[in-house]
């Protein structure tokens, strides 16, 4: 099978602190979406634009949740709802900023499944999703709750 290639574009003007940029994706989901210092390090409400960590979290939450839906289907379960919030932690270290951890916070409504099996399938999805694999250098934790 041939590799899938997804394309995203970042354009930046100016310095890191005073400059600004925009992000676009082939799908158009991001179309000249602004990002800048304020959006990344100051404004947590998202009104100043997006930031790489937010996008990383969205990618990870989406990948993990889809991987879990495949795990559940393979075990004979159809989820009514799976909701994952990815908490991406960025810290300033001596060598600069780095992502120091990601916490996946999952709530699932899956008729007929037991809590232990749900936890096991969620753990399998966390390890097996392509974004988790790509982020292997970052500690990833999972809090899974069956509603």
mmCIF file of the C-alpha atoms, coordinates in Angstrom:
data_MODEL
# 
_entry.id   MODEL 
# 
loop_
_atom_site.group_PDB 
_atom_site.id 
_atom_site.type_symbol 
_atom_site.label_atom_id 
_atom_site.label_alt_id 
_atom_site.label_comp_id 
_atom_site.label_asym_id 
_atom_site.label_entity_id 
_atom_site.label_seq_id 
_atom_site.pdbx_PDB_ins_code 
_atom_site.Cartn_x 
_atom_site.Cartn_y 
_atom_site.Cartn_z 
_atom_site.occupancy 
_atom_site.B_iso_or_equiv 
_atom_site.pdbx_formal_charge 
_atom_site.auth_seq_id 
_atom_site.auth_comp_id 
_atom_site.auth_asym_id 
_atom_site.auth_atom_id 
_atom_site.pdbx_PDB_model_num 
ATOM 1   C CA . UNK A 1 1   ? 0.000   0.000  0.000  1.00 0.00 ? 1   UNK A CA 1 
ATOM 2   C CA . UNK A 1 2   ? 1.320   3.443  -0.892 1.00 0.00 ? 2   UNK A CA 1 
ATOM 3   C CA . UNK A 1 3   ? 1.970   5.999  1.831  1.00 0.00 ? 3   UNK A CA 1 
ATOM 4   C CA . UNK A 1 4   ? -0.621  8.687  2.432  1.00 0.00 ? 4   UNK A CA 1 
ATOM 5   C CA . UNK A 1 5   ? 0.819   12.199 2.344  1.00 0.00 ? 5   UNK A CA 1 
ATOM 6   C CA . UNK A 1 6   ? -1.084  15.018 4.023  1.00 0.00 ? 6   UNK A CA 1 
ATOM 7   C CA . UNK A 1 7   ? 0.016   18.594 3.454  1.00 0.00 ? 7   UNK A CA 1 
ATOM 8   C CA . UNK A 1 8   ? -0.179  21.629 5.710  1.00 0.00 ? 8   UNK A CA 1 
ATOM 9   C CA . UNK A 1 9   ? 1.426   25.028 5.132  1.00 0.00 ? 9   UNK A CA 1 
ATOM 10  C CA . UNK A 1 10  ? 2.732   27.594 7.607  1.00 0.00 ? 10  UNK A CA 1 
ATOM 11  C CA . UNK A 1 11  ? 3.617   31.143 6.562  1.00 0.00 ? 11  UNK A CA 1 
ATOM 12  C CA . UNK A 1 12  ? 5.321   33.481 9.061  1.00 0.00 ? 12  UNK A CA 1 
ATOM 13  C CA . UNK A 1 13  ? 6.288   37.178 8.886  1.00 0.00 ? 13  UNK A CA 1 
ATOM 14  C CA . UNK A 1 14  ? 8.473   38.976 11.421 1.00 0.00 ? 14  UNK A CA 1 
ATOM 15  C CA . UNK A 1 15  ? 10.123  37.978 14.655 1.00 0.00 ? 15  UNK A CA 1 
ATOM 16  C CA . UNK A 1 16  ? 8.971   35.210 16.951 1.00 0.00 ? 16  UNK A CA 1 
ATOM 17  C CA . UNK A 1 17  ? 7.521   37.557 19.535 1.00 0.00 ? 17  UNK A CA 1 
ATOM 18  C CA . UNK A 1 18  ? 6.176   40.358 17.366 1.00 0.00 ? 18  UNK A CA 1 
ATOM 19  C CA . UNK A 1 19  ? 5.503   38.523 14.125 1.00 0.00 ? 19  UNK A CA 1 
ATOM 20  C CA . UNK A 1 20  ? 2.522   36.515 13.032 1.00 0.00 ? 20  UNK A CA 1 
ATOM 21  C CA . UNK A 1 21  ? 1.613   33.789 10.654 1.00 0.00 ? 21  UNK A CA 1 
ATOM 22  C CA . UNK A 1 22  ? -1.142  31.684 9.253  1.00 0.00 ? 22  UNK A CA 1 
ATOM 23  C CA . UNK A 1 23  ? -1.724  27.991 8.736  1.00 0.00 ? 23  UNK A CA 1 
ATOM 24  C CA . UNK A 1 24  ? -3.557  26.264 5.905  1.00 0.00 ? 24  UNK A CA 1 
ATOM 25  C CA . UNK A 1 25  ? -4.372  22.665 5.037  1.00 0.00 ? 25  UNK A CA 1 
ATOM 26  C CA . UNK A 1 26  ? -5.216  21.025 1.751  1.00 0.00 ? 26  UNK A CA 1 
ATOM 27  C CA . UNK A 1 27  ? -8.665  20.087 3.091  1.00 0.00 ? 27  UNK A CA 1 
ATOM 28  C CA . UNK A 1 28  ? -9.438  23.742 3.834  1.00 0.00 ? 28  UNK A CA 1 
ATOM 29  C CA . UNK A 1 29  ? -10.235 23.033 7.481  1.00 0.00 ? 29  UNK A CA 1 
ATOM 30  C CA . UNK A 1 30  ? -7.479  25.508 8.229  1.00 0.00 ? 30  UNK A CA 1 
ATOM 31  C CA . UNK A 1 31  ? -7.497  28.336 5.721  1.00 0.00 ? 31  UNK A CA 1 
ATOM 32  C CA . UNK A 1 32  ? -5.124  31.152 6.598  1.00 0.00 ? 32  UNK A CA 1 
ATOM 33  C CA . UNK A 1 33  ? -5.830  30.478 10.281 1.00 0.00 ? 33  UNK A CA 1 
ATOM 34  C CA . UNK A 1 34  ? -3.818  32.977 12.351 1.00 0.00 ? 34  UNK A CA 1 
ATOM 35  C CA . UNK A 1 35  ? -1.187  32.042 14.875 1.00 0.00 ? 35  UNK A CA 1 
ATOM 36  C CA . UNK A 1 36  ? 1.259   34.184 16.817 1.00 0.00 ? 36  UNK A CA 1 
ATOM 37  C CA . UNK A 1 37  ? 3.088   34.598 20.113 1.00 0.00 ? 37  UNK A CA 1 
ATOM 38  C CA . UNK A 1 38  ? -0.062  35.727 21.959 1.00 0.00 ? 38  UNK A CA 1 
ATOM 39  C CA . UNK A 1 39  ? -2.060  32.732 20.735 1.00 0.00 ? 39  UNK A CA 1 
ATOM 40  C CA . UNK A 1 40  ? 0.685   30.359 21.767 1.00 0.00 ? 40  UNK A CA 1 
ATOM 41  C CA . UNK A 1 41  ? 1.903   31.698 25.092 1.00 0.00 ? 41  UNK A CA 1 
ATOM 42  C CA . UNK A 1 42  ? -0.629  34.197 26.484 1.00 0.00 ? 42  UNK A CA 1 
ATOM 43  C CA . UNK A 1 43  ? -4.219  33.824 25.262 1.00 0.00 ? 43  UNK A CA 1 
ATOM 44  C CA . UNK A 1 44  ? -5.800  30.574 26.395 1.00 0.00 ? 44  UNK A CA 1 
ATOM 45  C CA . UNK A 1 45  ? -9.278  31.482 25.115 1.00 0.00 ? 45  UNK A CA 1 
ATOM 46  C CA . UNK A 1 46  ? -8.305  30.909 21.475 1.00 0.00 ? 46  UNK A CA 1 
ATOM 47  C CA . UNK A 1 47  ? -9.414  34.334 20.279 1.00 0.00 ? 47  UNK A CA 1 
ATOM 48  C CA . UNK A 1 48  ? -5.909  35.328 19.186 1.00 0.00 ? 48  UNK A CA 1 
ATOM 49  C CA . UNK A 1 49  ? -5.623  32.322 16.880 1.00 0.00 ? 49  UNK A CA 1 
ATOM 50  C CA . UNK A 1 50  ? -4.409  28.772 17.133 1.00 0.00 ? 50  UNK A CA 1 
ATOM 51  C CA . UNK A 1 51  ? -1.062  27.304 18.141 1.00 0.00 ? 51  UNK A CA 1 
ATOM 52  C CA . UNK A 1 52  ? 0.954   24.178 17.352 1.00 0.00 ? 52  UNK A CA 1 
ATOM 53  C CA . UNK A 1 53  ? 0.193   22.518 20.685 1.00 0.00 ? 53  UNK A CA 1 
ATOM 54  C CA . UNK A 1 54  ? -3.571  22.928 20.248 1.00 0.00 ? 54  UNK A CA 1 
ATOM 55  C CA . UNK A 1 55  ? -3.319  21.427 16.784 1.00 0.00 ? 55  UNK A CA 1 
ATOM 56  C CA . UNK A 1 56  ? -1.147  18.581 18.052 1.00 0.00 ? 56  UNK A CA 1 
ATOM 57  C CA . UNK A 1 57  ? -3.766  17.872 20.713 1.00 0.00 ? 57  UNK A CA 1 
ATOM 58  C CA . UNK A 1 58  ? -6.582  17.876 18.154 1.00 0.00 ? 58  UNK A CA 1 
ATOM 59  C CA . UNK A 1 59  ? -4.659  15.490 15.919 1.00 0.00 ? 59  UNK A CA 1 
ATOM 60  C CA . UNK A 1 60  ? -3.888  13.170 18.818 1.00 0.00 ? 60  UNK A CA 1 
ATOM 61  C CA . UNK A 1 61  ? -7.423  13.203 20.232 1.00 0.00 ? 61  UNK A CA 1 
ATOM 62  C CA . UNK A 1 62  ? -8.878  12.520 16.782 1.00 0.00 ? 62  UNK A CA 1 
ATOM 63  C CA . UNK A 1 63  ? -6.462  9.718  15.959 1.00 0.00 ? 63  UNK A CA 1 
ATOM 64  C CA . UNK A 1 64  ? -6.827  8.014  19.346 1.00 0.00 ? 64  UNK A CA 1 
ATOM 65  C CA . UNK A 1 65  ? -10.624 8.243  19.320 1.00 0.00 ? 65  UNK A CA 1 
ATOM 66  C CA . UNK A 1 66  ? -10.857 6.752  15.827 1.00 0.00 ? 66  UNK A CA 1 
ATOM 67  C CA . UNK A 1 67  ? -8.401  3.992  16.786 1.00 0.00 ? 67  UNK A CA 1 
ATOM 68  C CA . UNK A 1 68  ? -10.566 3.195  19.808 1.00 0.00 ? 68  UNK A CA 1 
ATOM 69  C CA . UNK A 1 69  ? -13.686 2.996  17.649 1.00 0.00 ? 69  UNK A CA 1 
ATOM 70  C CA . UNK A 1 70  ? -11.887 0.361  15.533 1.00 0.00 ? 70  UNK A CA 1 
ATOM 71  C CA . UNK A 1 71  ? -10.815 -1.523 18.674 1.00 0.00 ? 71  UNK A CA 1 
ATOM 72  C CA . UNK A 1 72  ? -14.399 -1.509 19.948 1.00 0.00 ? 72  UNK A CA 1 
ATOM 73  C CA . UNK A 1 73  ? -15.847 -2.639 16.619 1.00 0.00 ? 73  UNK A CA 1 
ATOM 74  C CA . UNK A 1 74  ? -13.304 -5.450 16.450 1.00 0.00 ? 74  UNK A CA 1 
ATOM 75  C CA . UNK A 1 75  ? -14.519 -6.620 19.858 1.00 0.00 ? 75  UNK A CA 1 
ATOM 76  C CA . UNK A 1 76  ? -18.166 -6.459 18.774 1.00 0.00 ? 76  UNK A CA 1 
ATOM 77  C CA . UNK A 1 77  ? -19.178 -3.132 20.321 1.00 0.00 ? 77  UNK A CA 1 
ATOM 78  C CA . UNK A 1 78  ? -20.636 -0.019 18.719 1.00 0.00 ? 78  UNK A CA 1 
ATOM 79  C CA . UNK A 1 79  ? -19.971 3.135  20.709 1.00 0.00 ? 79  UNK A CA 1 
ATOM 80  C CA . UNK A 1 80  ? -22.801 5.637  21.084 1.00 0.00 ? 80  UNK A CA 1 
ATOM 81  C CA . UNK A 1 81  ? -20.275 8.357  21.881 1.00 0.00 ? 81  UNK A CA 1 
ATOM 82  C CA . UNK A 1 82  ? -16.554 8.700  22.476 1.00 0.00 ? 82  UNK A CA 1 
ATOM 83  C CA . UNK A 1 83  ? -15.224 12.071 23.610 1.00 0.00 ? 83  UNK A CA 1 
ATOM 84  C CA . UNK A 1 84  ? -11.512 12.688 24.050 1.00 0.00 ? 84  UNK A CA 1 
ATOM 85  C CA . UNK A 1 85  ? -9.879  15.862 25.327 1.00 0.00 ? 85  UNK A CA 1 
ATOM 86  C CA . UNK A 1 86  ? -6.108  16.045 24.791 1.00 0.00 ? 86  UNK A CA 1 
ATOM 87  C CA . UNK A 1 87  ? -4.221  18.156 27.314 1.00 0.00 ? 87  UNK A CA 1 
ATOM 88  C CA . UNK A 1 88  ? -0.844  19.064 25.799 1.00 0.00 ? 88  UNK A CA 1 
ATOM 89  C CA . UNK A 1 89  ? 1.646   20.408 28.355 1.00 0.00 ? 89  UNK A CA 1 
ATOM 90  C CA . UNK A 1 90  ? 4.341   22.797 27.146 1.00 0.00 ? 90  UNK A CA 1 
ATOM 91  C CA . UNK A 1 91  ? 7.120   23.882 29.517 1.00 0.00 ? 91  UNK A CA 1 
ATOM 92  C CA . UNK A 1 92  ? 10.129  26.159 29.253 1.00 0.00 ? 92  UNK A CA 1 
ATOM 93  C CA . UNK A 1 93  ? 13.314  24.189 29.883 1.00 0.00 ? 93  UNK A CA 1 
ATOM 94  C CA . UNK A 1 94  ? 16.964  25.257 29.783 1.00 0.00 ? 94  UNK A CA 1 
ATOM 95  C CA . UNK A 1 95  ? 17.170  24.464 26.061 1.00 0.00 ? 95  UNK A CA 1 
ATOM 96  C CA . UNK A 1 96  ? 13.829  26.162 25.270 1.00 0.00 ? 96  UNK A CA 1 
ATOM 97  C CA . UNK A 1 97  ? 10.217  25.089 25.223 1.00 0.00 ? 97  UNK A CA 1 
ATOM 98  C CA . UNK A 1 98  ? 9.227   21.451 24.906 1.00 0.00 ? 98  UNK A CA 1 
ATOM 99  C CA . UNK A 1 99  ? 6.103   19.329 25.038 1.00 0.00 ? 99  UNK A CA 1 
ATOM 100 C CA . UNK A 1 100 ? 6.516   17.466 28.326 1.00 0.00 ? 100 UNK A CA 1 
ATOM 101 C CA . UNK A 1 101 ? 3.352   15.398 28.340 1.00 0.00 ? 101 UNK A CA 1 
ATOM 102 C CA . UNK A 1 102 ? -0.028  14.674 26.846 1.00 0.00 ? 102 UNK A CA 1 
ATOM 103 C CA . UNK A 1 103 ? -3.018  13.515 28.864 1.00 0.00 ? 103 UNK A CA 1 
ATOM 104 C CA . UNK A 1 104 ? -5.859  11.933 26.930 1.00 0.00 ? 104 UNK A CA 1 
ATOM 105 C CA . UNK A 1 105 ? -9.103  12.311 28.861 1.00 0.00 ? 105 UNK A CA 1 
ATOM 106 C CA . UNK A 1 106 ? -11.696 9.916  27.428 1.00 0.00 ? 106 UNK A CA 1 
ATOM 107 C CA . UNK A 1 107 ? -15.367 9.502  28.212 1.00 0.00 ? 107 UNK A CA 1 
ATOM 108 C CA . UNK A 1 108 ? -17.154 6.716  26.409 1.00 0.00 ? 108 UNK A CA 1 
ATOM 109 C CA . UNK A 1 109 ? -20.703 5.523  26.164 1.00 0.00 ? 109 UNK A CA 1 
ATOM 110 C CA . UNK A 1 110 ? -20.535 1.969  24.863 1.00 0.00 ? 110 UNK A CA 1 
ATOM 111 C CA . UNK A 1 111 ? -23.572 -0.277 25.411 1.00 0.00 ? 111 UNK A CA 1 
ATOM 112 C CA . UNK A 1 112 ? -22.828 -3.760 26.719 1.00 0.00 ? 112 UNK A CA 1 
ATOM 113 C CA . UNK A 1 113 ? -19.107 -3.388 27.468 1.00 0.00 ? 113 UNK A CA 1 
ATOM 114 C CA . UNK A 1 114 ? -17.595 -3.952 30.891 1.00 0.00 ? 114 UNK A CA 1 
ATOM 115 C CA . UNK A 1 115 ? -15.301 -1.397 32.511 1.00 0.00 ? 115 UNK A CA 1 
ATOM 116 C CA . UNK A 1 116 ? -12.240 -3.665 32.429 1.00 0.00 ? 116 UNK A CA 1 
ATOM 117 C CA . UNK A 1 117 ? -12.590 -4.463 28.727 1.00 0.00 ? 117 UNK A CA 1 
ATOM 118 C CA . UNK A 1 118 ? -13.193 -0.785 27.942 1.00 0.00 ? 118 UNK A CA 1 
ATOM 119 C CA . UNK A 1 119 ? -9.989  0.168  29.789 1.00 0.00 ? 119 UNK A CA 1 
ATOM 120 C CA . UNK A 1 120 ? -8.003  -2.506 27.927 1.00 0.00 ? 120 UNK A CA 1 
ATOM 121 C CA . UNK A 1 121 ? -9.275  -1.494 24.492 1.00 0.00 ? 121 UNK A CA 1 
ATOM 122 C CA . UNK A 1 122 ? -8.634  2.185  25.276 1.00 0.00 ? 122 UNK A CA 1 
ATOM 123 C CA . UNK A 1 123 ? -5.072  1.340  26.360 1.00 0.00 ? 123 UNK A CA 1 
ATOM 124 C CA . UNK A 1 124 ? -4.559  -0.616 23.114 1.00 0.00 ? 124 UNK A CA 1 
ATOM 125 C CA . UNK A 1 125 ? -5.812  2.352  21.086 1.00 0.00 ? 125 UNK A CA 1 
ATOM 126 C CA . UNK A 1 126 ? -3.500  4.741  22.948 1.00 0.00 ? 126 UNK A CA 1 
ATOM 127 C CA . UNK A 1 127 ? -0.458  2.633  22.117 1.00 0.00 ? 127 UNK A CA 1 
ATOM 128 C CA . UNK A 1 128 ? -1.551  1.749  18.592 1.00 0.00 ? 128 UNK A CA 1 
ATOM 129 C CA . UNK A 1 129 ? -2.736  5.019  17.087 1.00 0.00 ? 129 UNK A CA 1 
ATOM 130 C CA . UNK A 1 130 ? -0.277  6.492  14.557 1.00 0.00 ? 130 UNK A CA 1 
ATOM 131 C CA . UNK A 1 131 ? -0.077  9.863  16.325 1.00 0.00 ? 131 UNK A CA 1 
ATOM 132 C CA . UNK A 1 132 ? 0.796   8.180  19.651 1.00 0.00 ? 132 UNK A CA 1 
ATOM 133 C CA . UNK A 1 133 ? 3.527   6.280  17.837 1.00 0.00 ? 133 UNK A CA 1 
ATOM 134 C CA . UNK A 1 134 ? 4.850   9.494  16.277 1.00 0.00 ? 134 UNK A CA 1 
ATOM 135 C CA . UNK A 1 135 ? 4.925   11.110 19.725 1.00 0.00 ? 135 UNK A CA 1 
ATOM 136 C CA . UNK A 1 136 ? 6.729   8.214  21.421 1.00 0.00 ? 136 UNK A CA 1 
ATOM 137 C CA . UNK A 1 137 ? 9.279   10.589 22.990 1.00 0.00 ? 137 UNK A CA 1 
ATOM 138 C CA . UNK A 1 138 ? 6.496   12.339 24.938 1.00 0.00 ? 138 UNK A CA 1 
ATOM 139 C CA . UNK A 1 139 ? 4.904   10.775 28.033 1.00 0.00 ? 139 UNK A CA 1 
ATOM 140 C CA . UNK A 1 140 ? 1.248   10.042 27.198 1.00 0.00 ? 140 UNK A CA 1 
ATOM 141 C CA . UNK A 1 141 ? -1.259  9.219  29.927 1.00 0.00 ? 141 UNK A CA 1 
ATOM 142 C CA . UNK A 1 142 ? -4.855  8.084  29.600 1.00 0.00 ? 142 UNK A CA 1 
ATOM 143 C CA . UNK A 1 143 ? -7.818  8.726  31.871 1.00 0.00 ? 143 UNK A CA 1 
ATOM 144 C CA . UNK A 1 144 ? -10.689 6.619  30.516 1.00 0.00 ? 144 UNK A CA 1 
ATOM 145 C CA . UNK A 1 145 ? -14.189 6.765  31.966 1.00 0.00 ? 145 UNK A CA 1 
ATOM 146 C CA . UNK A 1 146 ? -17.105 4.621  30.884 1.00 0.00 ? 146 UNK A CA 1 
ATOM 147 C CA . UNK A 1 147 ? -20.333 6.601  31.177 1.00 0.00 ? 147 UNK A CA 1 
# 
